[in-house]
Every structure is written in structure tokens, then in C-alpha cells.
């Protein structure tokens, strides 16, 4: 059947007594017809059957005649059937319709019961660049569907210069409710905090945990004693673990002395426990240190909490921190080993005592080879620990694990031409340019980059190295290609550069 015969068939069927036949005919007309048939679809917009009205909206969108849809589509956007409303809003956007009637229809749909309709309304308003109804739009920040509130936030950002939108966001941040208020607070810049201060302080007692978290996040930046006292009071009375965790982290960073007792109380909670440990570590008092030691020995605590305790003990750096953490490197629990490694990293970074350096270096270097789960975490703990370099060099040369060899190479500076060991390290980098494993090749290029940044040229054997580096500019790995190309460019142009 030719196109003209098909169209003639669809036109006849569009007046059939059966609603489903009429709907099918309109869909077919939309697929095969031309814009001259849009009036047929527009007339069908008044059909008593919702399936036909939805098909009419779909046909109007496909036939591409804005004028035919301008009169009927805004009406269909308020249809009693959500499917019709949904099709009509899509058709309006597809046809590029605008004007007061369309904007008003989209504004009504912002409060629609059907999520698809709300999404389409937001999409249409985003295209038009107008808020529709500022109050309804900002209320959608509290919508439970991410597809809805995410688009609402996008539209609010796009309409940031609209005074009605800004006023509604501020009003919602001050006296709104639930998630909408929390997201309005997150949307506003820090410059609004002073004007919102009274409502923020009362917001610490808001029924919504999301609001209490958003309020606390903003108040942590206020350097006023009364504000910090209110936060401490809120922590003492808080019962929600998510909110307590936020308050513990914020007050802990400030070293607030009021955090101690609530932190101990929350240590056993699986959600707030890690934040409580972090707060006690920041507090760094004898009492806090004793609580952390007891918590580390308490195997009934959740592993994530004990891991945070281990990290906090390392951050505190008491006389026994290293000796408490080193045995944990052999613990079967992944989380606890990770916490111990982070704690040891803090000890290395803050400066080990003379008698701690070799035991930590030996233990971490051995751990680099044996803990495949935490290779790079172990590497970070080793960074800057000169006593570990002999063992690290052996791993760079002989480890069976490519990731271990890569991590070991990353710990070798290779940037002092007067140091014989550094010159040997550059030879390791050169050998590793041909390694079959991508991570090793990448770290080898970065190692040579450190040498070039320090000396201005490649190490002995530079011509061969340049040829190998040039070959790496076509490597299968993007980051290897970028690193190699950047090093060659630095050699040719002279400026020091940061590797990708």
C-alpha cells in the first residue's frame, strides 16, 4: 500500500465508531502524513476517548504544524487523563510552542499528581527558560523522585536571576519544610547565612533530619561562640544517627571540647560510630585517647568504627600509636587494615619518632607485597619514609605483582643527579617503559618526568629513552600516551609541567 493509500485509510479510520481504531489511525497518520493533515489531529483533540486524545497529541507532535497545535495542546495539558497530559506536554515542547497559555499550562503541571507530567513540565520550562510558577517550582525540590527534583534544581539555577524565584528559595530556606527546605538551603550561597541566622538556629530542632543536617552544615562556618554552643547543644540532644554523624564531624574539626561525651555515646552506633571516632581523635585529650584505645580493643564494635578508631589513633600520635597499629596490618578484616594504614600514614606524615622509623618502614614495605586489597593505601603510608626505600627498590625490581611494582616505582624520586641511588632509580624507570603492564609503564614515565623536571634532560641513554617514549605516545592507555607526550614536549620546550 502506497503512502497516499495509507493516508486515505487512516483518514477513514479516524472517524471509525471504535475508539481504539480511531487512536490507531491517528498514530498512523502522524507517522506517514504531512503537516497539512494536522487539522484532523487537532479536531480529534476533542474526542470523548482519552486514548484518542492522547493519540491526537502524539500525531500533532509528529506532523510538525505549530499553528494546528497552538489552540488545542494547552487545553490537553489540563486533560483529566494523565496520559493525555503527558503526551500534550511533550508535543508542545517538540513543536516549540510558547506564550502565556503554554507557560500557564506548564505551571499547573508542576503540581501534577503524575511524575511523568511533572518531568515533562520541567523539561518544557527549561527549554523556555522560565520558572512557570516560582512557588510550585521550589516545592518540587522536596519531590521524592530524583528525576523531578533534579530537573527542578536545574530550572532554578537557570532562573537564578528571576527575583520571584530567588525570593521563593529564600522563603523556603527560612520557613519551608522537609527536603525542600534542606535543598533550598544547599542552593543558597554562604552570603545568605547571616540573614538566615535566626531561622537556622531554630532549624537545629526541625522535625526533618535532612533540614537539621543542612542547617548544621551551614552553621559550622559561622565563627560565633553562641552558634557553636547551639551546635553542641543540638548534638547532646540529637537522636538521629545521620544527623549526629554530621554534627560530630563538624564540631570535631573545630576541636570543640563539648564533643567528647556525645562522641563516646555514639561510638557503638554503626552509622555515627566512625564520625564519633574521628571527633575523639581531633579532640586529642587524655580522656579521648583512653576511649579510643578501649574502642580499638573492643571487637564487638562494627569494623568500620574500629577502622575509624585506628585512623584517629594515628592522627593523635600518642606514644603508643604505632605499636597499637602495626599488629592490625595482619588483621583479616579489610576495613580494619585500611584504618590502620590510614593511621600509619598520618604518623609518617606528621613525623615518626626515631625509634619508630625502621619498624614502620619494614612492616609497611612487607605489607605492600602481601595485601593486594590495599596496595595503594600502603603506598601512601610509605610515602616520604626514607628507611623503606631499600625494600621498595627490591619490590620495584622483583615483585610478581604489576601493581606492587607500579606502586614501588611511584615512591622513587629519581630527581637528584648527585645521588647514585637516584641514578639507579632512573635506570629502573627506563627498564619499566617496556613493561607489559600499563600501571608500571605509566609510573615509569612519571618517574622520568621527575628526573627531567629536576635536571632538564633525560638520564644517560637519553636517545634510546626518547625513542621508547615516542613509541608510548601511541600506547593503548590514554594516560600513558598523555604522560609520554607531555614529557617529550617538556624536553623540547623546556618549561616544567605537571604530569596528567
C-alpha positions as CSV (number, residue, x, y, z in Angstrom):
1,X,0.0,0.0,0.0
2,X,1.5,3.4,-1.1
3,X,1.7,6.4,1.2
4,X,-1.3,8.1,-0.3
5,X,-3.4,5.0,0.1
6,X,-2.2,4.6,3.7
7,X,-3.2,8.2,4.5
8,X,-6.6,7.7,2.9
9,X,-7.1,4.6,5.0
10,X,-6.0,6.5,8.2
11,X,-8.4,9.4,7.4
12,X,-11.3,7.0,7.1
13,X,-10.4,5.1,10.2
14,X,-10.1,8.4,12.2
15,X,-13.9,8.6,12.2
16,X,-14.5,4.9,13.0
17,X,-17.0,4.0,15.7
18,X,-14.4,2.1,17.8
19,X,-12.1,4.4,19.9
20,X,-9.1,2.1,19.5
21,X,-9.4,2.2,15.7
22,X,-9.5,6.0,15.8
23,X,-6.5,6.1,18.1
24,X,-4.5,3.7,15.9
25,X,-5.5,5.8,12.8
26,X,-4.2,9.0,14.3
27,X,-0.9,7.4,15.3
28,X,-0.5,6.1,11.7
29,X,-1.4,9.5,10.3
30,X,1.3,11.0,12.5
31,X,3.9,8.6,11.2
32,X,3.1,8.8,7.5
33,X,1.2,12.0,7.0
34,X,2.2,15.6,6.3
35,X,1.6,18.8,8.1
36,X,-1.5,19.5,6.0
37,X,-3.3,16.7,8.0
38,X,-2.6,18.4,11.4
39,X,-6.1,19.9,11.5
40,X,-7.5,16.3,11.5
41,X,-5.4,15.6,14.6
42,X,-6.4,18.9,16.2
43,X,-10.1,18.1,15.7
44,X,-9.6,14.7,17.3
45,X,-8.3,16.5,20.5
46,X,-11.9,16.9,21.5
47,X,-12.7,13.1,21.2
48,X,-14.5,11.7,24.2
49,X,-12.0,8.8,24.4
50,X,-8.8,9.6,26.3
51,X,-6.8,7.1,24.1
52,X,-7.8,9.1,21.0
53,X,-7.0,12.5,22.6
54,X,-3.5,11.1,23.6
55,X,-3.0,9.8,20.0
56,X,-4.1,13.2,18.7
57,X,-1.4,14.9,20.8
58,X,1.2,12.4,19.5
59,X,0.1,13.0,15.9
60,X,0.3,16.8,16.3
61,X,3.9,16.5,17.6
62,X,4.9,14.3,14.6
63,X,3.1,16.3,11.9
64,X,5.1,19.4,12.9
65,X,2.5,22.1,12.4
66,X,2.8,24.5,15.4
67,X,-0.3,26.5,14.4
68,X,-2.5,23.5,14.5
69,X,-1.4,22.6,17.9
70,X,-1.4,26.0,19.5
71,X,-5.1,26.1,20.2
72,X,-5.7,22.6,21.4
73,X,-2.5,21.4,23.1
74,X,-2.6,23.8,26.1
75,X,-6.1,22.5,26.7
76,X,-5.0,18.9,26.5
77,X,-2.2,19.7,29.1
78,X,-5.1,20.1,31.6
79,X,-6.9,16.9,30.5
80,X,-8.4,14.7,33.2
81,X,-6.3,11.8,31.9
82,X,-2.6,11.8,32.9
83,X,-1.5,10.0,29.7
84,X,-3.1,12.8,27.6
85,X,-1.5,15.5,29.8
86,X,1.9,13.7,29.3
87,X,1.6,13.4,25.5
88,X,0.4,17.0,25.2
89,X,3.3,18.5,27.2
90,X,5.8,16.5,25.0
91,X,4.0,17.7,21.9
92,X,4.2,21.4,23.0
93,X,7.9,21.2,23.6
94,X,8.5,19.3,20.3
95,X,6.6,21.9,18.3
96,X,8.5,24.7,20.1
97,X,5.3,26.4,21.4
98,X,5.5,29.2,23.9
99,X,3.4,32.1,25.1
100,X,1.3,32.8,28.1
101,X,-1.2,29.9,27.6
102,X,1.6,27.3,27.3
103,X,3.6,28.7,30.3
104,X,0.4,28.7,32.4
105,X,-0.3,25.1,31.4
106,X,3.2,24.0,32.3
107,X,3.0,25.9,35.6
108,X,-0.2,24.0,36.5
109,X,1.6,20.7,35.6
110,X,4.3,21.4,38.2
111,X,1.8,20.3,40.8
112,X,0.5,17.3,38.8
113,X,0.0,14.0,40.6
114,X,1.7,12.1,37.8
115,X,5.5,12.1,37.9
116,X,5.8,11.9,34.1
117,X,3.8,15.0,33.7
118,X,5.9,16.9,36.3
119,X,9.0,15.8,34.5
120,X,7.7,16.9,31.1
121,X,6.6,20.2,32.5
122,X,10.0,20.9,33.9
123,X,11.6,19.9,30.7
124,X,9.4,22.3,28.8
125,X,10.1,25.2,31.1
126,X,13.8,24.5,31.0
127,X,13.6,24.9,27.2
128,X,11.6,28.1,27.5
129,X,13.9,29.4,30.3
130,X,11.1,30.5,32.5
131,X,10.0,29.2,36.0
132,X,6.3,28.9,35.3
133,X,5.2,29.2,39.0
134,X,8.0,30.0,41.4
135,X,6.3,28.6,44.5
136,X,5.4,25.3,42.8
137,X,8.8,25.0,41.2
138,X,10.7,25.4,44.5
139,X,8.3,23.0,46.2
140,X,9.5,20.4,43.8
141,X,12.9,20.4,45.4
142,X,11.2,18.2,48.0
143,X,9.9,15.8,45.4
144,X,10.9,12.2,46.3
145,X,11.8,11.4,42.7
146,X,15.4,12.4,41.7
147,X,14.2,12.8,38.1
148,X,11.8,15.5,39.3
149,X,13.8,17.4,42.0
150,X,16.9,17.2,39.9
151,X,15.2,19.0,37.0
152,X,13.6,21.4,39.4
153,X,17.1,22.3,40.7
154,X,18.3,22.7,37.1
155,X,15.5,25.1,36.3
156,X,16.0,27.1,39.5
157,X,19.7,27.5,38.6
158,X,18.7,28.6,35.1
159,X,16.3,31.2,36.5
160,X,18.6,32.4,39.2
161,X,18.2,36.0,38.0
162,X,14.4,35.9,38.4
163,X,13.5,37.8,41.6
164,X,10.4,35.7,42.3
165,X,12.4,32.5,42.2
166,X,15.2,33.9,44.4
167,X,12.6,35.2,46.9
168,X,10.8,31.8,47.0
169,X,14.0,29.9,47.5
170,X,14.9,32.3,50.4
171,X,11.5,31.9,51.9
172,X,11.7,28.1,51.6
173,X,15.1,28.1,53.2
174,X,13.8,30.2,56.1
175,X,10.4,28.6,56.8
176,X,9.9,25.7,54.4
177,X,9.6,22.1,55.4
178,X,11.3,18.8,54.9
179,X,13.6,18.1,52.0
180,X,12.6,21.2,50.0
181,X,13.9,23.4,52.8
182,X,17.1,21.4,53.0
183,X,17.8,21.6,49.3
184,X,16.9,25.3,49.3
185,X,19.5,25.9,52.0
186,X,22.1,24.0,50.0
187,X,21.3,26.1,46.9
188,X,21.9,29.4,48.6
189,X,25.4,30.8,48.8
190,X,27.2,31.3,52.1
191,X,26.5,35.1,51.8
192,X,22.9,34.4,52.9
193,X,23.8,32.8,56.2
194,X,23.8,36.0,58.3
195,X,20.3,36.9,57.1
196,X,19.1,33.4,57.8
197,X,20.8,33.0,61.1
198,X,17.8,33.1,63.4
199,X,15.9,30.6,61.3
200,X,19.0,28.4,61.1
201,X,19.3,28.3,64.9
202,X,15.7,27.2,65.3
203,X,16.2,24.8,62.4
204,X,18.5,22.7,64.6
205,X,15.3,21.5,66.2
206,X,13.4,20.9,62.9
207,X,11.5,17.7,62.7
208,X,13.2,16.8,59.4
209,X,16.7,15.2,59.7
210,X,17.5,16.5,56.3
211,X,16.9,20.1,57.4
212,X,18.9,19.6,60.6
213,X,21.8,18.4,58.5
214,X,21.6,21.2,56.0
215,X,21.3,23.8,58.8
216,X,24.3,22.3,60.7
217,X,26.4,22.2,57.5
218,X,25.8,26.0,57.1
219,X,26.3,26.9,60.8
220,X,29.7,25.2,61.0
221,X,31.1,28.1,59.1
222,X,29.8,30.7,61.5
223,X,32.6,31.8,63.8
224,X,30.4,32.8,66.8
225,X,30.6,31.2,70.2
226,X,26.9,31.2,70.6
227,X,26.4,29.4,67.4
228,X,29.0,26.7,68.3
229,X,27.3,26.4,71.7
230,X,23.9,25.8,69.9
231,X,25.5,23.1,67.7
232,X,27.0,21.4,70.8
233,X,23.6,21.5,72.5
234,X,22.0,20.1,69.4
235,X,24.5,17.2,69.4
236,X,23.7,16.4,73.1
237,X,20.0,16.0,72.3
238,X,20.2,14.5,68.8
239,X,18.7,11.1,68.3
240,X,19.1,10.5,64.6
241,X,22.5,8.8,63.8
242,X,22.9,10.5,60.4
243,X,22.5,14.0,61.9
244,X,24.7,13.0,64.9
245,X,27.4,11.9,62.4
246,X,27.3,15.3,60.7
247,X,27.4,17.2,64.0
248,X,30.3,15.1,65.3
249,X,32.3,15.7,62.2
250,X,31.7,19.4,62.1
251,X,32.3,20.0,65.8
252,X,35.2,17.6,65.8
253,X,37.0,19.6,63.1
254,X,36.7,22.7,65.4
255,X,38.2,20.7,68.3
256,X,35.1,21.6,70.4
257,X,35.5,20.3,73.9
258,X,31.8,19.6,74.1
259,X,32.1,16.8,71.6
260,X,33.7,14.3,74.0
261,X,30.8,12.9,75.9
262,X,28.4,12.6,72.9
263,X,31.1,11.0,70.8
264,X,31.6,8.3,73.4
265,X,27.9,7.7,73.5
266,X,27.6,7.4,69.7
267,X,30.7,5.1,69.3
268,X,28.6,1.9,69.3
269,X,26.2,3.2,66.6
270,X,27.0,1.6,63.2
271,X,26.2,4.9,61.4
272,X,27.6,7.6,63.7
273,X,30.4,5.5,65.2
274,X,33.1,6.3,62.6
275,X,32.3,10.1,62.9
276,X,32.4,9.7,66.7
277,X,35.9,8.2,66.5
278,X,37.0,10.9,64.2
279,X,35.8,13.6,66.6
280,X,37.6,11.9,69.5
281,X,40.8,11.8,67.5
282,X,40.5,15.5,66.8
283,X,39.8,16.3,70.4
284,X,43.2,14.8,71.4
285,X,42.8,14.8,75.2
286,X,44.0,12.0,77.5
287,X,40.4,11.0,78.1
288,X,39.7,10.8,74.4
289,X,42.9,8.8,73.9
290,X,41.8,6.3,76.5
291,X,38.3,6.0,74.9
292,X,39.9,5.3,71.5
293,X,42.3,2.6,73.0
294,X,39.3,0.9,74.6
295,X,37.3,1.1,71.4
296,X,40.1,-0.4,69.3
297,X,40.3,-3.4,71.6
298,X,36.5,-3.9,71.6
299,X,35.9,-6.5,68.9
300,X,32.1,-6.1,69.3
301,X,32.2,-2.7,67.6
302,X,31.4,-2.5,63.9
303,X,34.6,-3.0,61.8
304,X,34.1,0.4,60.1
305,X,34.1,2.1,63.5
306,X,37.2,0.3,64.7
307,X,38.8,1.3,61.4
308,X,38.0,4.9,62.1
309,X,39.3,4.5,65.6
310,X,42.6,3.2,64.2
311,X,42.9,6.2,61.9
312,X,42.1,8.5,64.8
313,X,44.8,6.9,67.0
314,X,47.3,7.5,64.2
315,X,46.2,11.1,63.9
316,X,46.5,11.7,67.6
317,X,50.1,10.4,67.5
318,X,50.3,9.3,71.2
319,X,53.4,7.4,72.4
320,X,51.8,4.0,71.7
321,X,50.0,4.8,68.4
322,X,52.5,3.0,66.2
323,X,52.6,-0.1,68.4
324,X,48.8,-0.3,68.5
325,X,48.5,0.0,64.7
326,X,51.3,-2.3,63.4
327,X,49.7,-5.6,64.6
328,X,46.5,-4.6,62.8
329,X,48.3,-4.9,59.5
330,X,47.8,-8.7,59.8
331,X,44.1,-8.5,60.8
332,X,41.8,-10.5,58.5
333,X,39.2,-7.6,58.4
334,X,39.8,-5.4,55.3
335,X,38.2,-2.3,56.9
336,X,40.4,-2.5,60.0
337,X,43.6,-2.9,57.9
338,X,42.6,0.1,55.9
339,X,42.1,2.1,59.1
340,X,45.4,1.1,60.4
341,X,47.1,2.0,57.2
342,X,45.5,5.4,57.2
343,X,46.6,5.9,60.8
344,X,50.2,5.0,60.0
345,X,50.1,7.3,57.0
346,X,49.2,10.1,59.4
347,X,52.1,9.1,61.7
348,X,54.6,9.1,58.8
349,X,53.2,12.4,57.6
350,X,53.4,14.1,61.0
351,X,56.9,12.7,61.8
352,X,57.8,9.4,63.3
353,X,60.0,9.2,66.4
354,X,63.5,8.0,65.7
355,X,62.9,4.5,67.2
356,X,59.6,4.1,65.2
357,X,61.0,4.7,61.7
358,X,62.6,1.3,60.9
359,X,59.9,-0.9,62.4
360,X,57.2,1.1,60.5
361,X,59.3,1.0,57.3
362,X,59.9,-2.7,57.4
363,X,56.3,-3.5,58.3
364,X,54.8,-1.3,55.5
365,X,57.2,-2.5,52.8
366,X,56.4,-6.1,53.6
367,X,52.7,-5.3,53.7
368,X,52.9,-3.7,50.2
369,X,53.8,-7.1,48.8
370,X,51.2,-9.1,50.8
371,X,48.0,-7.1,50.9
372,X,46.6,-7.0,47.4
373,X,43.5,-5.2,48.6
374,X,45.3,-2.2,49.9
375,X,48.4,-1.8,47.7
376,X,48.0,1.9,47.0
377,X,46.8,2.7,50.5
378,X,50.0,1.1,51.8
379,X,52.0,3.0,49.2
380,X,50.5,6.3,50.5
381,X,51.6,5.3,54.1
382,X,55.1,4.7,52.8
383,X,55.4,8.0,51.0
384,X,58.3,10.0,52.5
385,X,59.6,7.2,54.6
386,X,63.3,7.0,53.5
387,X,64.0,4.0,55.7
388,X,61.7,1.9,53.4
389,X,63.5,2.7,50.1
390,X,65.9,-0.3,50.0
391,X,62.9,-2.7,50.4
392,X,60.9,-0.6,47.9
393,X,63.6,-0.8,45.3
394,X,63.7,-4.6,45.7
395,X,60.0,-4.7,45.1
396,X,60.2,-2.4,42.0
397,X,62.8,-4.9,40.6
398,X,61.3,-8.2,41.5
399,X,57.7,-8.2,42.7
400,X,55.5,-10.6,40.8
401,X,52.6,-8.1,41.1
402,X,52.4,-5.4,38.5
403,X,50.5,-3.1,40.9
404,X,53.2,-3.6,43.5
405,X,55.9,-2.7,41.0
406,X,54.0,0.3,39.9
407,X,53.4,1.5,43.5
408,X,57.1,0.9,44.3
409,X,58.2,3.0,41.2
410,X,55.9,5.8,42.3
411,X,57.8,6.0,45.6
412,X,61.2,6.6,44.0
413,X,62.0,10.2,43.5
414,X,64.8,9.8,41.0
415,X,65.3,13.6,41.0
416,X,68.9,14.1,42.4
417,X,71.6,13.6,39.8
418,X,74.3,13.7,42.6
419,X,72.7,10.7,44.3
420,X,74.0,7.3,43.0
421,X,70.8,5.6,44.2
422,X,68.7,8.1,42.3
423,X,70.6,7.4,39.1
424,X,69.9,3.7,39.6
425,X,66.3,4.6,40.0
426,X,66.2,6.3,36.6
427,X,67.5,3.0,35.1
428,X,64.6,1.3,36.7
429,X,62.3,3.8,35.1
430,X,63.9,3.2,31.7
431,X,63.6,-0.6,32.0
432,X,60.0,-0.3,33.1
433,X,59.0,1.6,29.9
434,X,58.7,-1.7,28.2
435,X,56.7,-3.5,31.0
436,X,53.7,-5.3,29.7
437,X,51.5,-3.8,32.4
438,X,50.0,-0.4,31.9
439,X,50.3,0.8,35.5
440,X,54.1,0.1,35.5
441,X,54.7,1.9,32.2
442,X,52.7,4.9,33.5
443,X,54.7,5.2,36.7
444,X,57.9,4.7,34.8
445,X,57.1,7.7,32.6
446,X,56.2,9.8,35.7
447,X,59.5,8.8,37.3
448,X,61.4,10.0,34.3
449,X,59.3,13.2,34.4
450,X,60.5,13.8,37.9
451,X,64.1,13.4,36.8
452,X,63.6,15.8,33.8
453,X,62.0,18.4,36.0
454,X,65.0,18.3,38.3
455,X,67.7,18.1,35.7
456,X,66.3,19.5,32.4
457,X,67.3,16.4,30.4
458,X,66.9,12.7,30.2
459,X,69.3,10.4,32.1
460,X,72.2,8.7,30.2
461,X,70.9,6.7,27.3
462,X,68.5,9.6,26.5
463,X,68.2,9.0,22.8
464,X,67.1,5.4,23.3
465,X,64.7,6.7,26.0
466,X,63.3,9.3,23.7
467,X,62.6,6.6,21.1
468,X,60.8,4.5,23.6
469,X,58.8,7.5,24.9
470,X,57.8,8.3,21.4
471,X,56.5,4.8,20.9
472,X,54.5,5.2,24.1
473,X,52.7,8.2,22.6
474,X,50.7,5.6,20.7
475,X,50.2,3.3,23.7
476,X,46.7,1.8,24.2
477,X,46.4,3.6,27.5
478,X,45.3,7.2,27.4
479,X,47.1,8.3,30.5
480,X,50.4,6.7,29.3
481,X,50.0,8.5,25.9
482,X,49.4,11.8,27.7
483,X,52.3,11.4,30.1
484,X,54.7,10.4,27.4
485,X,53.6,13.2,25.1
486,X,53.9,15.7,27.9
487,X,57.4,14.6,28.8
488,X,58.6,14.8,25.2
489,X,57.0,18.3,25.0
490,X,58.8,19.3,28.2
491,X,62.1,18.1,26.7
492,X,61.5,20.1,23.5
493,X,60.2,23.3,25.0
494,X,61.9,23.5,28.3
495,X,59.1,24.5,30.8
496,X,58.4,22.4,33.8
497,X,55.0,20.8,33.7
498,X,52.7,18.8,35.9
499,X,52.1,15.3,34.6
500,X,48.5,14.3,33.9
